Amino acid sequence: MLEPSVYNIIDKMVNLDKVPVDFEKRVIPELVRERLLYTFTIPLESWIPVNEEKEFQQAEKLLKKI
């Protein structure tokens, strides 16, 4: 989950029209430096991994039921 202001930082750092970006290596460290990265613990059974379009669609279906 990202705050809207984080999108501005991402836009300044990368141009996704030109080249793919390794979010974990490029953006996350910057968010840490700016103290904009936070964590919270969720129960394991609540975790929905989304790494591709199919998983996103499955997560979307599940979340609409809530």
N, C-alpha and C positions, 0 to 999 in steps of 0.2 A: 504494500500500500504506500503510495507516495502523496505527499502534500503537493498542491498545485505549484508552489514556489520551486520545488525540486525540478519540475519540468523545464523551468527557465535555465537552471544550471545545466541540465542535460543538453538543452538546445545550444548553449554557449560552448559546450565541450565537444560536441560531435555533430556531424552532418550525416545523418543516416541515408540521405540521397546518394552520397558518394561512396561510402564504405561501411560494411557492418562493424559493429563495435562490441568488444568484450566488456559487457556491463560490469561484471565483477572486478575486472582488472583496471578499468578506466574510471568508471563513475563512482562506484562504491568507495574507493579510497578518498575521492574528493569530498563525498558526503561525510565521511568520517572526519576529515580535516576541518570541515566547516561545522562539525558537531550537529549534523542534521540526520544522523542515522541512529535509530533507536530499535530496541528489540522488545519483544514480549513473548511469553511462553503460552503455547496453546496445547490442548490435549492432543496426543498423537492421532486419535480417531477423528479429529477435526481437520487434519491436514489434507489438502487436496493439491497434489503436485500438478503443475501445468507447464509442460515443456514443449507441447506441440498443439496444433489446431484441434485435433481430436480430443485431447485431454481438456482443452479449454471448453469445448462444447459440452463435454460430460460434466464439468464443474458448473457450468452455467445452468444446466438442467437441475442439478442437485440444489443449487443455491435458490433457484426459483421456487422450490418446494418449501423453503424455510419461511 
